[in-house]
């Protein structure tokens, strides 16, 4: 084990390793709090591709553009953090899913439905929702 640590320290400083460890712990604890909080508060039909999801449609156009930029930037951060959590402690798949749901790109809703439609993912999310007294997520039959 000492050999591995010395090899890593040859490329990355000890201070950087400590910061990565601290960030990993913060991400882990943050996702344990944020992910259930977000998933429980979504409407049951949020991932149903048959239901339109307009966002900020009644706001000033400039505010809507700024809102979309901020939402997409935050979504990219969540996707990146979720990817890192595949290798570090944290809920990587669920974090990436939240990030993807915040991004705007063609075909996004179908990808979300496919990810959510996986029996394990859907079971975990609906289990969280059931414990909080929320109805299960509704998906389109072909998802």
C-alpha positions, -999 to +999 in steps of 0.1 A: +000+000+000+029+024+007+042+017-028+008+029-042+007+060-021+043+070-030+036+064-067+005+087-065+024+113-046+050+113-073+023+128-096+000+146-072+010+165-041-001+155-006-020+187-002-039+180-034-048+145-022-060+160+011-082+185-007-096+158-030-104+137+000-122+166+017-141+174-015-151+138-018-165+138+017-184+170+011-198+157-021-208+124-004-226+141+025-241+167+002-256+142-022-270+121+007-289+153+017-297+169-017-306+139-039-335+127-018-346+163-011-349+169-049-363+136-060-391+136-034-402+171-044-406+164-081-441+160-095-451+124-100-453+130-138-420+149-141-404+121-162-435+113-182-426+123-218-463+128-226-465+157-202-450+191-214-426+208-190-425+245-198-400+263-177-403+301-169-427+306-198-445+335-181-413+355-173-395+383-191-375+369-221-342+382-207-349+366-173-358+334-191-325+334-210-305+341-179-324+314-160-317+288-188-280+297-187-278+293-150-298+261-150-276+245-177-244+256-160-257+240-127-267+209-146-233+205-161-218+208-126-241+180-113-233+158-143-195+163-138-198+157-100-219+126-106-193+113-130-166+118-104-188+100-079-187+069-100-151+067-088-154+085-055-179+081-027-214+095-035-245+087-054-231+091-089-259+079-111-286+098-092-265+130-092-259+126-130-296+121-135-304+153-117-277+171-138-291+157-170-326+168-160-313+204-156-296+205-190-314+214-222-306+193-253-327+175-280-339+141-269-332+147-232-367+137-220-363+102-237-329+097-221-343+107-187-372+083-191-348+055-201-325+061-171-354+065-146-372+034-162-344+011-151-360-011-124-333-005-098-332+032-103-370+035-103-373+013-073-349+033-053-365+066-062-401+054-056-389+039-023-377+074-012-409+089-023-430+063-005-412+069+028-420+106+025-457+100+016-453+110-021-469+091-050-446+070-072-432+084-105-453+080-136-436+070-168-450+066-203-457+029-211-430+027-238-402+042-216 
